[in-house]
Amino acid sequence: MRGFLQPAVRPQTNDAQRAFQALARHRRTKLARAAHTTLVKADQWSRGDATLPEVASALEAALAALQAKHAKAKKG
């Protein structure tokens, strides 16, 4: 039972990763395709797993573009 007194190691996710997790599978697929990656890698990024920095920045940019589009549509 070595190590049972240590806290569990949990990946830290940011707001963008949590927002990506909340999206529907079809929308996540579209964003992954826009970021030139696969849905598997995009989901790994959203869980906080290790991914390439290029993939992470591309997914964050695609998610920011989606959020800006929704904010603009809501504004009128």
LOZAMAR-774948 format. One record per residue (C-alpha): residue number from 1; x, y, z. Coordinates in steps of 0.5 Angstrom, whole numbers, plus 500, padded with zeros to 3 digits. Example, Ala and Ser with C-alpha at 12.3 -4.5 7.8 and 13.67 -1.06 7.14 Angstrom:
1,525,491,516
2,527,498,514
//
This chain:
1,500,500,500
2,506,505,498
3,504,512,497
4,497,511,500
5,498,518,504
6,499,522,498
7,494,526,494
8,491,523,488
9,495,526,482
10,489,530,478
11,491,534,471
12,489,541,472
13,484,543,466
14,483,550,464
15,476,554,462
16,477,552,455
17,478,545,456
18,472,545,461
19,468,548,455
20,470,544,450
21,468,538,454
22,461,541,455
23,460,541,447
24,456,535,443
25,460,530,440
26,459,533,433
27,461,540,435
28,468,537,438
29,469,533,431
30,468,540,427
31,473,544,432
32,478,538,432
33,477,538,424
34,478,546,424
35,484,545,428
36,487,539,424
37,487,534,429
38,483,528,431
39,477,528,436
40,481,523,440
41,487,528,441
42,482,533,442
43,479,529,447
44,485,528,450
45,487,535,451
46,480,537,454
47,482,532,459
48,488,535,461
49,493,529,458
50,499,531,455
51,498,534,448
52,503,537,443
53,503,545,444
54,501,546,437
55,495,542,438
56,493,545,444
57,493,552,441
58,490,551,435
59,484,548,439
60,484,554,444
61,483,558,438
62,478,554,434
63,474,554,441
64,475,562,442
65,472,563,435
66,466,559,436
67,465,562,443
68,466,569,439
69,461,567,434
70,456,565,439
71,457,572,443
72,456,575,436
73,449,572,435
74,447,573,442
75,448,580,441
76,444,581,435
//
